[in-house]
């Protein structure tokens, strides 16, 4: 029983149906439509209710999100009153010219004041439960995000290093040291910076996008050293606001690790192309890597991609769009992510 109730509370469609049914029931009982025992009267009742419902929906989807989210309550009240006036005239004209005239003057044939009151009452009756349920969903989503963050912190305490990332970076370092031993000391320094970022970011819920991109760039440079000339690696980053956005740490690296792990396991030529573009808060992340015809067998548990997908669902919910495709001879990851803006976000502030 509790599970069913929770599923209804979490589902937007069930919520809409429940609110619609509640409003229709109140409307039919309030105006005693049961007295008009004919199909014509029922159709008239539903037509009148439909106009009230359309008015409430226009207010909800157009006036409410545009004006209130821009912190313009007086403008919202003014436009709401104007919309009520317009619908009062519409109901009056429809009642006079299209709806049937019934005995005892049904509600749609009453005066302007009554119609304005009905429109106002229906709007309040509709927006009240709608806003409450929206607040419930947002609070639940926030609780889920906080729970995820607590779980991440617990995992960080149990294991300060991500074994998956640690294994890959050490494997990269080992490969470079065999071919270019003179570079080993510099690469160890780069690797230590990567690991330091990972440890420090585990204690923070968000980091600046620039910090995350710098981490990604350092990892790509490490792979560039390992692969040398045989792999064409392209990385392009553009943003319309430096230090203007924040992102959950270590969110992008699993896709990039996967591209190098599976797209470069060949002695032949290969490529990894990454572009990250941010415009008006929308991040467009696109990663392409070659699929070698002949490559060595790579053991993959796909845990990294799975965990990243779960993090996206919980932290960004409906603010992201992830597609993973394999068109022809390449592997493509496309992620569109609505980032959170920050007025000022120094590394110590993004917590």
C-alpha positions as MATLAB code, in Angstrom:
seq = 'XXXXXXXXXXXXXXXXXXXXXXXXXXXXXXXXXXXXXXXXXXXXXXXXXXXXXXXXXXXXXXXXXXXXXXXXXXXXXXXXXXXXXXXXXXXXXXXXXXXXXXXXXXXXXXXXXXXXXXXXXXXXXXXXXXXXXXXXXXXXXXXXXXXXXXXXXXXXXXXXXXXXXXXXXXXXXXXXXXXXXXXXXXXXXXXXXXXXXXXXXXXXXXXXXXXXXXXXXXXXXXXXXXXXXXXXXXXXXXXXXXXXXXXXXXXXXXXXXXXXXXXXXXXXXXXXXXXXXXXXXXXXXXXXXXXXXXXXXXXXXXXXXXXXXXXXXXXXXXXXXXXXXXXXXXXXXXXXXXXXXXXXXXXXXXX';
ca = [
       0.000    0.000    0.000;
       2.743    2.456    0.973;
       4.682    1.578   -2.182;
       1.657    2.354   -4.355;
       1.084    5.693   -2.615;
       4.758    6.615   -3.054;
       4.625    5.713   -6.748;
       1.597    7.986   -7.198;
       3.310   10.837   -5.355;
       6.441   10.442   -7.492;
       4.610   10.176  -10.841;
       3.635   13.437  -12.552;
       0.980   11.714  -14.658;
      -0.762   10.153  -11.661;
      -0.632   13.502   -9.900;
      -2.270   15.258  -12.840;
      -5.007   12.642  -13.024;
      -5.650   12.844   -9.283;
      -5.840   16.665   -9.295;
      -8.094   16.645  -12.373;
     -10.452   14.116  -10.781;
     -10.525   16.047   -7.508;
     -11.345   19.340   -9.261;
     -14.024   17.766  -11.464;
     -15.703   16.123   -8.467;
     -15.785   19.395   -6.502;
     -17.116   21.253   -9.544;
     -19.947   18.791  -10.204;
     -20.983   18.628   -6.551;
     -20.733   22.376   -5.971;
     -23.046   23.267   -8.843;
     -25.528   20.377   -8.345;
     -25.212   19.139  -11.916;
     -26.854   15.937  -10.768;
     -30.179   17.808  -10.887;
     -29.949   18.086  -14.670;
     -30.562   14.463  -15.581;
     -29.770   14.606  -19.287;
     -26.837   14.085  -21.590;
     -27.111   17.694  -22.733;
     -26.665   18.999  -19.201;
     -23.679   16.731  -18.510;
     -22.020   17.887  -21.745;
     -22.652   21.505  -20.764;
     -21.145   20.876  -17.329;
     -18.023   19.319  -18.817;
     -17.690   22.162  -21.345;
     -17.892   24.774  -18.589;
     -15.427   22.868  -16.426;
     -13.120   22.532  -19.434;
     -12.913   26.323  -19.762;
     -12.105   26.675  -16.059;
      -9.445   23.951  -16.351;
      -7.849   25.472  -19.467;
      -7.598   28.815  -17.646;
      -5.833   27.154  -14.702;
      -3.429   25.328  -17.036;
      -2.502   28.514  -18.934;
      -1.762   30.234  -15.642;
       0.327   27.307  -14.429;
       2.433   26.682  -17.535;
       2.874   30.244  -18.806;
       2.379   32.929  -16.150;
       3.574   31.043  -13.064;
       6.962   29.762  -14.322;
       7.853   32.901  -16.290;
       6.952   35.633  -13.814;
       7.349   34.058  -10.387;
      10.693   32.427  -11.238;
      11.878   35.872  -12.331;
      10.782   37.233   -8.931;
       7.978   39.406  -10.324;
       5.011   38.661   -8.025;
       3.190   41.930   -8.763;
       3.412   41.313  -12.514;
       2.133   37.768  -11.956;
      -0.882   39.033   -9.981;
      -1.624   41.671  -12.621;
      -1.451   39.250  -15.548;
      -3.487   36.662  -13.597;
      -6.271   39.199  -13.015;
      -6.154   40.175  -16.695;
      -6.386   36.509  -17.720;
      -9.362   36.010  -15.405;
     -11.056   39.007  -17.076;
     -10.463   37.563  -20.548;
     -11.831   34.136  -19.596;
     -14.845   35.732  -17.912;
     -15.765   37.313  -21.248;
     -15.063   34.049  -23.100;
     -17.303   32.036  -20.738;
     -20.062   34.628  -21.049;
     -19.963   34.547  -24.870;
     -19.814   30.754  -25.038;
     -22.720   30.435  -22.571;
     -24.837   32.908  -24.529;
     -24.214   31.420  -27.954;
     -23.304   27.739  -27.603;
     -24.304   26.153  -24.268;
     -27.927   25.093  -23.693;
     -30.214   27.082  -21.413;
     -31.374   24.921  -18.516;
     -33.874   25.447  -15.734;
     -32.796   27.209  -12.533;
     -30.015   29.100  -14.398;
     -26.942   26.871  -14.347;
     -23.683   28.444  -13.221;
     -22.400   29.333  -16.689;
     -25.422   31.608  -17.228;
     -24.816   33.698  -14.114;
     -23.187   37.130  -13.961;
     -19.619   38.337  -14.458;
     -18.869   38.494  -10.733;
     -19.811   34.825  -10.298;
     -17.624   33.776  -13.240;
     -14.649   35.739  -11.929;
     -15.075   34.100   -8.520;
     -15.362   30.630  -10.115;
     -12.223   31.193  -12.185;
     -10.297   32.448   -9.126;
     -11.502   29.601   -6.906;
     -10.696   26.944   -9.527;
      -7.220   28.432  -10.019;
      -6.475   28.290   -6.289;
      -7.956   24.791   -6.070;
      -5.674   23.665   -8.897;
      -2.429   25.471   -8.067;
      -2.512   24.555   -4.365;
      -2.057   20.766   -4.748;
       0.144   21.258   -7.824;
       2.641   23.477   -6.010;
       2.618   21.239   -2.922;
       3.349   18.119   -4.972;
       6.096   19.922   -6.882;
       7.713   20.963   -3.595;
       7.430   17.353   -2.418;
       9.204   16.072   -5.552;
      11.958   18.686   -5.265;
      12.481   17.923   -1.581;
      12.637   14.190   -2.264;
      15.103   14.732   -5.106;
      17.239   16.886   -2.828;
      17.150   14.210   -0.137;
      18.206   11.580   -2.690;
      21.072   13.829   -3.822;
      22.192   14.360   -0.218;
      21.984   10.623    0.412;
      24.124    9.965   -2.657;
      26.666   12.538   -1.487;
      26.807   10.908    1.960;
      27.339    7.523    0.336;
      30.153    8.967   -1.765;
      31.781   10.382    1.362;
      31.492    7.020    3.100;
      33.141    5.280    0.172;
      35.887    7.895    0.211;
      36.569    7.186    3.880;
      36.719    3.456    3.261;
      38.963    3.797    0.253;
      40.675    7.108   -0.352;
      41.557    6.081   -3.897;
      39.262    4.887   -6.629;
      40.699    1.466   -7.534;
      39.358    1.674  -11.071;
      40.991    5.031  -11.780;
      44.132    4.086   -9.867;
      44.595    0.912  -11.898;
      44.196    2.726  -15.215;
      46.605    5.539  -14.364;
      49.292    3.195  -13.032;
      48.897    1.031  -16.106;
      49.390    4.134  -18.261;
      52.437    5.179  -16.259;
      53.944    1.689  -16.556;
      53.536    1.690  -20.340;
      55.236    5.075  -20.693;
      58.111    4.165  -18.382;
      58.989    1.188  -20.589;
      59.192    3.281  -23.765;
      60.378    6.621  -22.398;
      62.110    6.081  -19.027;
      63.510    9.649  -19.037;
      59.963   11.033  -18.781;
      58.968    8.922  -15.790;
      59.703   11.506  -13.088;
      57.603   14.220  -14.769;
      54.758   11.802  -15.375;
      54.769   10.667  -11.764;
      54.342   14.318  -10.773;
      51.383   14.674  -13.153;
      49.836   11.506  -11.837;
      50.203   12.686   -8.233;
      48.278   15.845   -9.157;
      45.476   13.746  -10.628;
      45.261   11.594   -7.522;
      45.363   14.649   -5.250;
      42.413   16.158   -7.109;
      40.478   12.921   -6.747;
      41.057   12.735   -2.987;
      40.202   16.392   -2.402;
      37.118   16.400   -4.650;
      35.652   13.407   -2.792;
      34.991   15.779    0.118;
      33.089   18.291   -2.023;
      29.669   18.043   -3.583;
      30.549   20.423   -6.424;
      33.703   21.817   -8.013;
      34.147   24.576  -10.566;
      33.833   23.391  -14.135;
      37.356   24.718  -14.764;
      38.752   22.424  -12.068;
      37.044   19.411  -13.624;
      38.217   20.372  -17.114;
      41.777   20.872  -15.874;
      41.673   17.389  -14.369;
      40.348   15.949  -17.639;
      42.997   17.819  -19.615;
      45.796   16.468  -17.400;
      44.529   12.924  -17.836;
      44.381   13.352  -21.622;
      47.963   14.661  -21.639;
      49.032   11.571  -19.716;
      47.391    9.361  -22.323;
      48.919   11.434  -25.110;
      52.362   10.679  -23.684;
      51.582    6.990  -23.592;
      50.131    6.638  -27.071;
      52.419    9.012  -28.913;
      52.091    9.525  -32.647;
      49.911    6.488  -33.387;
      46.776    8.028  -31.876;
      45.190   11.282  -33.018;
      43.880   12.976  -29.852;
      41.809   16.153  -30.101;
      40.437   18.101  -27.136;
      38.490   21.351  -27.409;
      36.901   23.282  -24.527;
      34.872   26.463  -24.843;
      32.706   28.306  -22.352;
      30.850   31.593  -22.277;
      31.694   32.190  -18.605;
      34.902   31.153  -16.860;
      34.397   30.165  -13.201;
      30.695   30.674  -13.767;
      29.498   27.079  -13.448;
      29.872   24.169  -11.069;
      29.646   20.426  -11.620;
      29.752   17.240   -9.599;
      33.421   16.117   -9.416;
      34.771   13.126  -11.335;
      31.600   13.032  -13.437;
      33.196   12.973  -16.899;
      36.343   10.947  -16.383;
      34.781    7.477  -16.698;
      33.633    8.198  -20.251;
      37.131    9.424  -21.163;
      38.878    6.484  -19.512;
      36.577    4.150  -21.412;
      37.424    5.851  -24.727;
      41.161    5.389  -24.239;
      40.812    1.900  -22.827;
      38.704    0.475  -25.661;
      39.514    2.816  -28.538;
      43.302    2.633  -28.524;
      43.974   -1.060  -27.904;
      45.604   -1.630  -31.268;
      48.982   -1.225  -32.887;
      47.374    0.660  -35.776;
      46.226    4.273  -35.928;
      43.337    5.382  -33.781;
      41.618    8.542  -32.588;
      39.934   10.069  -29.546;
      38.059   13.350  -30.064;
      36.565   15.271  -27.158;
      34.725   18.588  -27.287;
      33.120   20.385  -24.358;
      31.076   23.505  -25.066;
      29.149   25.514  -22.493;
      26.661   28.168  -23.563;
      24.046   29.781  -21.301;
      24.461   27.042  -18.716;
      24.048   24.109  -21.106;
      27.097   21.862  -21.404;
      27.460   19.892  -24.624;
      29.916   17.034  -24.031;
      30.732   14.916  -27.084;
      33.311   12.139  -27.086;
      34.241    9.975  -30.046;
      36.772    7.169  -30.224;
      37.744    4.703  -32.902;
      36.815    1.035  -32.759;
      39.874   -0.935  -33.915;
      39.299   -3.817  -36.289;
      41.974   -5.873  -34.555;
      42.532   -5.165  -30.899;
      43.642   -6.938  -27.794;
      40.991   -8.333  -25.485;
      40.073   -5.813  -22.787;
      38.263   -6.995  -19.681;
      35.510   -4.542  -18.778;
      32.984   -4.683  -15.945;
      31.285   -1.460  -17.120;
      30.961   -0.443  -13.469;
      32.358    3.043  -14.115;
      29.794    3.918  -16.806;
      26.966    2.418  -14.754;
      27.891    4.419  -11.651;
      28.176    7.627  -13.676;
      24.749    7.024  -15.218;
      23.223    6.534  -11.770;
      24.884    9.706  -10.505;
      23.457   11.660  -13.436;
      19.954   10.371  -12.704;
      20.100   11.323   -9.047;
      22.050   14.570   -9.188;
      20.726   16.018  -12.448;
      17.436   14.104  -12.910;
      15.657   15.696  -15.901;
      18.454   18.219  -16.505;
      20.588   15.902  -18.610;
      20.390   13.878  -21.808;
      22.864   11.028  -22.281;
      23.170    8.975  -25.445;
      25.758    6.271  -26.135;
      25.939    5.014  -29.714;
      28.135    2.913  -31.964;
      27.603    4.227  -35.496;
      29.897    2.346  -37.844;
      33.540    2.239  -36.868;
      33.420    4.610  -33.898;
      31.971    4.887  -30.410;
      30.123    8.108  -29.510;
      29.080    9.476  -26.129;
      26.916   12.590  -26.138;
      25.939   14.299  -22.892;
      23.903   17.480  -22.634;
      23.906   18.739  -19.070;
      22.253   21.776  -17.503;
      24.904   23.149  -15.166;
      24.302   25.157  -12.016;
      25.487   28.737  -12.197;
      27.538   30.378   -9.485;
      28.176   34.072   -8.952;
      31.566   33.428   -7.371;
      33.055   29.994   -6.986;
      36.566   29.694   -5.672;
      37.813   26.136   -5.076;
      37.057   26.428   -1.375;
      33.521   27.739   -1.975;
      32.053   24.968   -4.112;
      30.920   22.616   -1.398;
];
